[in-house]
Amino acid sequence: MSDGFWLLHADGASLGNPGAGGAGAVIYDDLGRVAAEISQPLGPAVTNNEAEYQALLLGLERLRALGARKIRIRLDSELAVRQVKGRYQVKSPRLAGLYRQVMALLAGFETYDIAHVRRELNRAADALASRAAAHQG
């Protein structure tokens, strides 16, 4: 039986930090089925933290397009999770704009929770992000 929550696993990669960036995300519907996979190159001068936020943004946009209302988000970036939860300030001007976009998208969902997971529990999103970073244009 479904509780109505969709699940987003998202991850970003940067080869060089900053370097070639990639975003990856896997979305599971409220029955636990894979509803979408995202693997998108982000360009040549992206930091790890920027890639994490870009992956989260892409996942949230796709969730909205799929009609999800209640979501669970799992990231292996403690920084991004703590910033979204309001535990850490966003001091980087480059991250501040991405953070604002994330918060605006989150406001459009009925409810959400966000939590940090160990990297090994985020393997599918990590692989999609790494593949995107390695295959720039």
N, C-alpha and C positions, 0 to 999 in steps of 0.2 A: 504494500500500500504506500502511496506517495504522500509526502508531507508538503508537496508543492514547491520545494526548493530546487533550483537549478544549481549546478556546481561549476565554478570556473577555476581551472588551474592555469596560471600564467607565469611566464618567465622571460627575462631579457638576457641577451648576451652581447658582450663587446669584446672583440678580438684586439686587444691593445689598451683599452681603457684610458683615454678614448681611442676608438678604432672602429672597424667595421661592426655595425650593430645589427642585431636581429631580434625580433619579437616572436614569441611562441605562446599559443594558448590552446587548451582543450576545454570544450564546454560539454557538460553532461546534462541531459534534460532531467526533469523531475522523477523519471523512472530509472535513472542511472545509465541511460544509453548515450553514446557519443553523438552529440547533435552538431558539432562543428570542430574543426581543427584549423588553426591559423598559424602560418609561418611566413613572416614578412620581413624582408630586408629593411633596415632603417637608415642606411647611408654610411659614409666613411668616418665620421668624427663624433661618435656617440659614446657616452660613458655607460658603465654598467647600470647605474641608478636611473639614467634616462631611459635605457632600454627596458628596465623593469616597469617603469611607469607607462611607456608606450605599449608594452604588452598588455598591461592592465586596461588601458584605454581601449585597445582593439577588442579585447574580450568583452568589456562592458558594452561597447557599441553593438557587437554582435548579439549579446544577450538581449539588449533592447529590441533589436531587429527581429529576434526570434519570439518576442512577446513574453519573455520571462518577467515575473513581478517580484519573486522572492529568490534571493541568491546567496550562495556561500562562495567566498573567494579564498583561495589558498595560494600563497606566494612563498618562495624561499628567500625573499628579501625582508629581513627584519626591519630595515630602515623604512621601506615603503609601508609595511604593515603598521609600524608604530606612528608614522606620520599620519596615515589615514585615520587611525584611532585617536589622534590628537595627543599622543604621548610625547612625540618629538615635534619640535618646530621644523618648518621647512625653511632653511636658511639660504640654500642655493637659488639664485635667481633663475637658473636654467630649469630647476625642478619645480619652482613655484608655479609657473604657468601650467605645467603638466598636472601638478597637484590640484590646482583649481578646476581643471577640466574633469579630473577624476571625481572630485567632490560634487560637481554639478551633475554629472551622470548618475552618481549614486543617489542623489536626491530624487531622481525619477523612478526609483524602485520602491515598492511597497515596504520592503525590509531587506537588510543584508547583514551578513557578518563576514569579517575578514580575519584570517589567522595565518600565522607563520607555520610552514612545514619544513622539515629537513629536505635537503636537495634530493635525496634518494626517493622521497615520496612525491617528487615533482618531475620525474624523469621524462614523461611524454612531452610536457611543455618545454623542458630544458632542451630536448633533442630538436624540437621544432625551431626554437630560438637559435640554437647553435648552427643548424642547417641554413637558416636564413642569413645569419651573419657571415657564414663561409661562402655563400653564393651571391655576392653583391653584383648587381647589374651585369 
